[in-house]
Amino acid sequence: MTSRTASLGTTIPQRELKKNSVTVAGIVFLVLAAASPIIGLTGAVPVTMVIGNGLGVTMSYLLIGALLLLFSVGFVLMSRHVTDAGALYAYAGKGLGAEASIGVAGLAVYAYTAVQVAIYAFFGATVVALLAPSIGIALPWWLGSLALIAVVQVFGYLRLELGAKVLGVLLLGEWGVMIAMAISIAIQGGAGEGFAIDQVFSVQSLLVGAPGVALTFAFASSLGFEAAAVFGEEVANPRKSVPRATYLSVALIAGFFVVTTWMITVGYGPSAVLAEAGKALESGDTASFIYGLGDRYLGPWAPAVMGVFIVTSIFAAALAFHNSIARYMFTLGRGGVLPAALGKVHAKTGAPFVASVAQTTGAVVLTAIFALVGADPITIVFNWGGGIAVVALVLAYLFVSLSVIVYFRRTKQPDATYWNSVIAPALSVLTLVGALVIIISNFGTLVGGDGDLVTVLILSIAAVFVAGVVRAVVMRVRTHRRVSVEALEDATAQLS
């Protein structure tokens, strides 16, 4: 039996994910599904316009896209030298050591788990609301959540490429209807006020109102773009596939939101779009903001189709995050950080089935807890989960950028230029610190809570990171102690 030596010196059985089980296109589908753009358009955009920076929402998405592309420069460079399903934490460990590595692992698992439970809650609330008129009763939201968890688990147990193909079909429909609406608005000239380039694409529009809120929601709409590296062990050529999938995913997500939010402004007209967003917000049905445009520019069939795609989009996002969490838990089990059983793969499908079932169990438990305490699925579960995920992942990105600088200054590599190993990562560190300050200062708006709630949730993120660091220290002490005992036994044997 072959073995893998962990960064802290432990030796454990070799357990590998199935090679060549997903294509570059499949990875892109998984990443884009996690971003779930139709949820962003129907949920985040109208809110951002009203309480954020109004017409500047398009510039907010453009700025966040540029920030993520900047981060991706160092991220992609590291992906060529490290192929590991742990992605973020494996990259952080290369330059910053095991303590930071496992701390970042905690951040990633916490972030993905929080956002997945949030997605399950959002799905439950959406489905029971859609079913209520037909069945005549209002079912509890958690029934819909548990149903989705069960379906996602089935796909999580199967081959990764099968799930990617399902997501690909759903994404083509989801993106197709939104792009068709944007094209129709452009062809018809919108509301007759022109394309509003000066009003939409300007620094002034970005800075009006509360730009911090807008940037926070824009960041939330891009969650999971880094997951391309999580599937690096399962593609034929990770040195090429992961960079391609990462850059393509960031460009597509940013491009989609920039074009569609711009066309939304054109469709309603710059003079009316904020009022329409406000109406949707006051009604409690933010999706009606997009439905109205679909009805106007595509026809009465569009709102119904969009409603279906909201449901399928939530499923796609849940499946994408399920796959990511399972692989993080798998690599932590394989590395001896979590129980070794999590590092097992299915003999036929190559899927990390133990980690998949474990994280599903966790999602069921958390959903049950929120249901038992009577938590609102949107204002509490969804908002809290989204807020935690944004802060935790931005912090993880920050550690990765620092790691890139340290690692490639210490270990010279032919493909490490001054741009991709120093300048871009350093600029990424600065921009991520700025983004983190802005996000935390607007965290109360994102989670819908007061100062005490903000403090508790932020401290929970810090606690997860510290717990990871402590775990790494304990593992190191145990490793050194075992080595010392073995050396003493060898010396005693020689003396005897």
C-alpha positions in Angstrom: 0.0 0.0 0.0 1.4 3.4 -0.9 1.3 6.3 1.5 1.0 10.0 1.7 3.0 12.1 4.2 1.0 15.0 5.6 2.6 18.4 6.1 2.8 17.7 9.9 4.7 14.5 9.4 1.9 11.9 9.7 1.7 9.0 7.3 -1.7 7.8 6.3 -3.1 5.5 3.5 -3.1 6.9 0.0 -6.7 7.6 -1.1 -7.1 9.5 -4.4 -10.1 11.0 -6.1 -10.8 9.5 -9.5 -8.6 11.1 -12.2 -10.1 12.5 -15.4 -13.7 12.3 -14.0 -14.6 15.8 -15.0 -13.8 18.2 -17.9 -12.9 21.9 -17.9 -16.5 22.6 -19.0 -17.8 20.5 -16.1 -15.7 22.5 -13.6 -17.0 25.7 -15.1 -20.6 24.5 -14.7 -20.0 23.6 -11.1 -18.5 27.0 -10.4 -21.2 29.0 -12.2 -23.9 27.0 -10.4 -22.4 28.0 -7.1 -22.6 31.6 -8.1 -26.3 31.1 -8.9 -26.7 34.3 -11.0 -30.5 34.2 -11.2 -30.8 34.3 -7.4 -28.4 37.2 -7.4 -30.5 39.1 -10.0 -33.8 38.4 -8.3 -32.6 38.7 -4.7 -29.5 40.9 -4.4 -29.8 43.4 -7.3 -33.1 45.2 -6.3 -32.0 45.3 -2.7 -28.6 46.7 -3.7 -30.2 49.4 -5.9 -32.4 50.6 -3.1 -30.1 50.5 -0.1 -26.8 50.5 -1.9 -25.6 52.8 -4.7 -28.6 52.8 -7.1 -27.4 52.9 -10.7 -23.9 52.2 -9.5 -24.7 48.5 -9.0 -23.2 47.7 -12.4 -19.9 49.4 -11.5 -19.9 47.4 -8.3 -20.0 44.1 -10.1 -17.3 45.4 -12.5 -15.1 46.4 -9.6 -15.5 43.1 -7.8 -14.8 41.2 -11.0 -11.6 43.1 -11.4 -10.6 42.4 -7.8 -11.3 38.6 -8.2 -9.3 38.6 -11.5 -6.4 40.2 -9.6 -6.6 37.6 -6.9 -6.7 34.9 -9.5 -3.3 35.8 -10.9 -1.5 34.4 -7.8 -4.2 31.8 -7.2 -3.6 30.3 -10.7 0.1 30.4 -10.3 -0.1 28.4 -7.1 -2.6 25.9 -8.8 0.2 25.0 -11.2 2.4 23.8 -8.3 -0.2 22.4 -5.9 -3.0 20.0 -7.0 -5.1 19.2 -4.0 -8.9 19.1 -3.3 -8.2 21.3 -0.3 -7.5 24.2 -2.7 -7.5 27.3 -0.5 -6.1 25.7 2.6 -3.5 23.7 0.6 -2.4 26.9 -1.1 -2.2 28.9 2.2 -0.1 26.1 3.8 2.6 26.3 1.0 3.8 29.7 2.1 2.4 30.2 5.6 2.7 26.8 7.2 0.4 24.2 8.7 -1.1 26.4 11.3 -2.4 28.9 8.8 -3.3 26.1 6.4 -5.6 24.3 8.8 -7.0 27.6 10.0 -8.0 28.5 6.4 -9.4 25.0 6.0 -11.7 25.8 8.9 -12.7 29.1 7.3 -13.5 27.3 3.9 -15.6 24.5 5.4 -17.4 27.0 7.7 -18.1 29.3 4.8 -19.3 26.6 2.4 -21.4 24.9 5.1 -23.0 28.2 6.1 -23.9 29.2 2.5 -25.2 25.7 1.7 -27.5 25.6 4.7 -28.6 29.1 3.7 -29.4 27.8 0.2 -31.4 24.9 1.6 -33.5 27.3 3.7 -34.0 29.6 0.7 -35.2 26.7 -1.4 -37.6 25.5 1.4 -39.2 28.9 1.7 -39.5 29.3 -2.1 -40.9 25.9 -2.8 -43.6 25.9 0.0 -44.6 29.4 -1.2 -45.0 28.1 -4.8 -47.0 25.1 -3.6 -49.3 26.8 -1.2 -51.8 28.1 -3.8 -52.1 24.6 -5.4 -52.4 22.5 -2.3 -54.3 25.0 -0.2 -52.0 24.7 2.9 -48.7 26.3 3.9 -46.2 23.6 4.6 -43.3 24.2 6.9 -40.2 25.5 5.0 -37.9 22.8 6.4 -39.8 20.1 4.5 -38.7 21.6 1.2 -35.2 22.0 2.6 -35.0 18.3 3.6 -36.3 17.2 0.2 -33.6 19.2 -1.5 -30.9 17.8 0.8 -32.0 14.3 -0.1 -31.8 14.9 -3.8 -28.4 16.6 -3.6 -27.1 13.7 -1.6 -28.0 11.3 -4.4 -26.0 13.3 -6.9 -23.2 13.8 -4.4 -22.8 10.0 -4.2 -22.6 9.6 -7.9 -19.9 10.4 -10.4 -18.9 14.1 -10.5 -19.3 14.4 -14.2 -22.9 13.3 -14.0 -23.7 16.1 -11.6 -21.7 18.5 -13.8 -23.8 17.5 -16.8 -27.1 18.1 -14.9 -25.8 21.5 -13.8 -24.8 22.3 -17.4 -28.4 21.7 -18.7 -29.9 23.8 -15.9 -27.4 26.6 -16.4 -28.0 26.8 -20.1 -31.7 27.4 -19.4 -31.1 29.8 -16.5 -28.5 31.9 -18.3 -30.3 31.6 -21.6 -33.5 33.3 -20.5 -31.7 36.1 -18.7 -29.4 36.8 -21.7 -32.4 36.7 -24.0 -34.1 39.3 -21.9 -30.9 41.5 -22.0 -30.6 41.2 -25.8 -34.3 41.9 -26.2 -34.0 45.1 -24.1 -31.0 46.2 -26.2 -32.7 45.5 -29.5 -35.9 47.3 -28.5 -34.0 50.3 -27.1 -35.2 49.8 -23.5 -37.5 52.4 -22.0 -36.5 55.0 -24.6 -34.0 56.8 -22.4 -30.9 55.5 -24.2 -28.2 53.2 -22.9 -27.3 55.4 -20.0 -23.5 54.7 -20.4 -22.5 58.0 -18.6 -24.9 57.3 -15.7 -24.1 53.6 -15.3 -20.3 53.4 -16.0 -18.9 56.2 -13.9 -16.9 56.6 -10.7 -19.6 59.0 -9.4 -22.3 56.3 -9.8 -20.2 53.8 -7.9 -19.6 56.1 -5.0 -23.2 57.5 -4.4 -25.3 56.2 -1.6 -23.8 53.3 0.3 -21.2 51.7 -2.1 -20.0 49.4 0.7 -23.4 47.6 0.7 -23.3 47.3 -3.1 -19.8 45.8 -3.0 -20.7 43.4 -0.3 -23.7 42.0 -2.2 -21.6 41.9 -5.4 -19.0 39.8 -3.6 -21.7 37.5 -2.2 -23.0 37.0 -5.8 -19.5 35.6 -6.8 -19.1 33.1 -3.9 -17.5 29.8 -4.9 -15.5 31.0 -8.0 -12.3 29.6 -6.5 -13.9 26.1 -6.4 -12.3 25.3 -9.8 -9.1 24.3 -7.9 -11.1 22.0 -5.6 -11.6 19.7 -8.6 -8.0 19.8 -9.7 -7.3 16.2 -8.7 -10.2 15.0 -10.9 -9.2 16.5 -14.3 -6.8 15.2 -16.8 -4.4 18.1 -16.8 -4.8 20.3 -13.7 -1.9 22.7 -14.6 -3.9 23.8 -17.6 -7.5 23.0 -16.6 -7.6 24.8 -13.3 -6.3 28.1 -14.6 -8.6 28.0 -17.6 -11.6 27.2 -15.5 -10.8 29.9 -12.9 -10.3 32.8 -15.3 -13.3 31.7 -17.5 -15.5 31.4 -14.4 -14.6 34.9 -13.0 -15.0 36.5 -16.4 -18.4 34.9 -17.1 -19.8 35.7 -13.6 -18.6 39.3 -13.7 -19.7 39.7 -17.4 -23.1 38.3 -16.7 -23.9 40.6 -13.9 -22.4 43.7 -15.6 -24.4 43.2 -18.8 -27.7 42.1 -17.1 -27.7 44.9 -14.5 -26.9 47.5 -17.1 -29.8 46.2 -19.3 -32.1 46.2 -16.3 -31.4 49.9 -15.9 -31.9 50.5 -19.6 -35.1 48.3 -19.6 -36.8 50.3 -16.9 -35.0 53.6 -17.7 -32.6 55.4 -15.4 -35.4 57.7 -14.2 -37.7 54.8 -13.1 -35.5 51.8 -12.3 -34.9 52.8 -8.6 -38.6 53.3 -8.0 -39.4 49.9 -9.6 -36.8 48.2 -7.4 -38.3 50.0 -4.4 -41.8 48.7 -5.2 -40.5 45.1 -5.5 -38.7 45.5 -2.2 -41.8 46.9 -0.4 -44.0 44.1 -1.8 -41.7 41.5 -0.3 -41.3 39.8 -3.6 -38.0 41.1 -5.0 -38.2 38.6 -7.9 -41.1 40.6 -9.3 -38.5 43.3 -10.3 -37.1 40.9 -12.9 -40.4 39.2 -13.7 -41.8 42.6 -14.8 -39.0 43.1 -17.3 -39.3 39.6 -18.6 -43.0 40.1 -19.2 -42.4 43.4 -20.9 -39.6 42.4 -23.2 -40.0 38.7 -23.7 -43.7 38.0 -23.2 -46.1 36.7 -20.5 -44.4 33.3 -20.6 -41.1 34.7 -19.2 -42.1 35.2 -15.5 -43.3 31.6 -15.2 -40.2 30.2 -16.8 -38.0 32.4 -14.6 -39.8 31.1 -11.5 -39.0 27.6 -12.5 -35.3 28.5 -13.1 -35.1 30.1 -9.7 -36.0 26.7 -8.2 -33.6 24.8 -10.4 -30.9 27.4 -9.8 -31.1 26.9 -6.0 -30.7 23.1 -6.6 -27.7 23.7 -8.8 -26.1 26.0 -6.2 -26.7 23.5 -3.4 -25.2 20.6 -5.5 -22.2 22.7 -6.4 -21.4 23.6 -2.7 -22.1 20.0 -1.6 -19.4 18.8 -4.0 -17.0 21.5 -2.7 -17.6 20.8 1.0 -17.3 17.0 0.5 -13.9 17.4 -1.1 -12.6 19.7 1.6 -13.7 17.2 4.2 -12.2 14.4 2.2 -8.8 16.0 2.0 -8.9 17.0 5.7 -9.6 13.3 6.5 -6.9 12.2 4.2 -4.5 14.5 5.8 -5.3 13.4 9.3 -6.9 16.7 10.4 -10.4 15.1 10.6 -11.2 11.4 11.1 -9.5 9.3 8.5 -12.8 7.7 7.4 -13.6 10.9 5.6 -10.7 10.3 3.3 -12.3 7.3 1.6 -13.5 7.3 -2.0 -16.2 5.1 -3.6 -14.6 2.1 -5.5 -16.8 2.6 -8.6 -17.7 6.3 -8.8 -14.5 7.7 -7.3 -16.6 10.2 -5.2 -15.7 11.0 -1.6 -18.8 9.3 -0.4 -18.1 9.2 3.4 -17.4 13.0 3.4 -20.5 13.5 1.2 -22.7 11.7 3.7 -21.1 13.4 6.7 -21.6 16.9 5.4 -25.2 16.0 4.4 -25.8 14.8 8.0 -24.4 18.1 9.3 -26.8 20.1 7.0 -29.7 18.1 8.3 -28.8 18.7 11.9 -28.3 22.5 11.3 -31.6 22.7 9.4 -33.4 20.9 12.2 -31.9 23.2 14.8 -33.1 26.3 12.9 -36.5 24.7 12.4 -36.9 23.8 16.1 -36.0 27.3 17.3 -38.5 28.8 14.8 -35.9 30.8 12.8 -37.1 32.6 9.7 -35.6 30.8 6.6 -34.8 34.1 4.8 -34.1 36.9 7.4 -32.1 34.6 9.7 -30.8 31.4 8.0 -30.2 32.8 4.5 -28.9 36.2 5.6 -26.7 34.8 8.3 -25.3 32.1 6.1 -24.5 34.5 3.3 -22.9 37.0 5.6 -20.6 34.4 7.3 -19.6 32.9 3.9 -18.6 36.3 2.5 -16.4 37.3 5.4 -14.8 33.9 5.9 -13.9 33.5 2.2 -12.5 37.0 1.8 -10.3 36.2 4.8 -9.2 32.9 3.2 -8.4 34.7 -0.1 -6.3 37.1 1.9 -4.2 34.3 3.4 -3.8 32.7 0.0 -2.4 35.9 -1.5 0.1 36.3 1.3 1.1 32.7 0.9 1.8 33.2 -2.8 4.2 36.0 -2.1 6.1 34.1 0.7 6.2 30.7 -1.2 7.5 32.0 -4.5 10.1 34.4 -2.9 11.4 31.4 -1.0 11.1 28.8 -3.8 12.1 30.1 -7.2 10.1 28.7 -10.1 10.5 29.4 -13.8 6.9 30.4 -14.3 6.9 32.8 -11.2 7.4 36.3 -12.6 7.6 39.4 -10.6 4.0 40.2 -11.7 2.3 37.0 -10.8 4.3 36.2 -7.7 4.7 39.6 -6.1 2.9 42.6 -7.6 -0.5 41.0 -8.3 -0.7 39.1 -5.0 0.5 42.2 -3.1 -2.2 44.3 -4.8 -4.7 41.6 -4.1 -3.7 41.7 -0.4 -4.3 45.5 -0.3 -7.7 45.3 -2.1 -8.9 42.3 -0.1 -8.1 44.1 3.2 -10.0 47.1 1.9 -12.9 44.8 0.9 -12.9 43.1 4.3 -13.1 46.5 6.1 -16.0 47.6 3.9 -17.8 44.2 4.2 -17.5 44.1 8.0 -18.6 47.8 8.3 -21.7 46.8 6.4 -22.1 43.4 7.9 -25.2 44.4 9.9 -27.0 45.3 6.6 -26.0 42.0 5.0 -27.2 39.8 7.9 -30.1 42.0 8.9 -29.1 42.4 12.5 -27.8 44.7 15.2 -24.3 45.3 16.7 -24.5 42.3 19.1 -25.4 39.9 16.4 -22.7 41.2 14.1 -20.1 40.8 16.9 -21.2 37.2 17.6 -21.1 36.1 14.0 -17.8 37.8 13.3 -16.3 36.2 16.4 -17.6 32.8 15.3 -15.5 33.2 12.1 -12.4 34.1 14.1 -13.1 31.2 16.5 -13.1 28.7 13.6 -9.8 30.0 12.3 -8.2 29.8 15.8 -9.6 26.3 16.3 -7.8 25.2 13.1 -4.6 26.8 14.3 -4.9 25.0 17.6 -5.6 21.7 15.9 -2.4 22.1 13.8 -0.3 22.8 16.9 -1.7 19.7 18.7 -0.9 17.6 15.6 2.6 19.0 15.5 3.2 18.3 19.2 1.9 14.7 18.9 4.1 14.1 15.8 7.2 15.4 17.6 6.4 13.3 20.7 5.9 10.2 18.6 9.2 10.8 16.8 11.0 11.3 20.2 9.5 8.1 21.6 10.6 6.1 18.5 14.1 7.6 18.7 14.3 6.6 22.4 13.1 3.1 21.6 15.7 2.8 18.8 18.5 4.0 21.1 17.4 1.5 23.9 17.4 -1.3 21.4 20.9 -0.5 20.3 22.2 -0.4 23.9 20.6 -3.7 24.7 
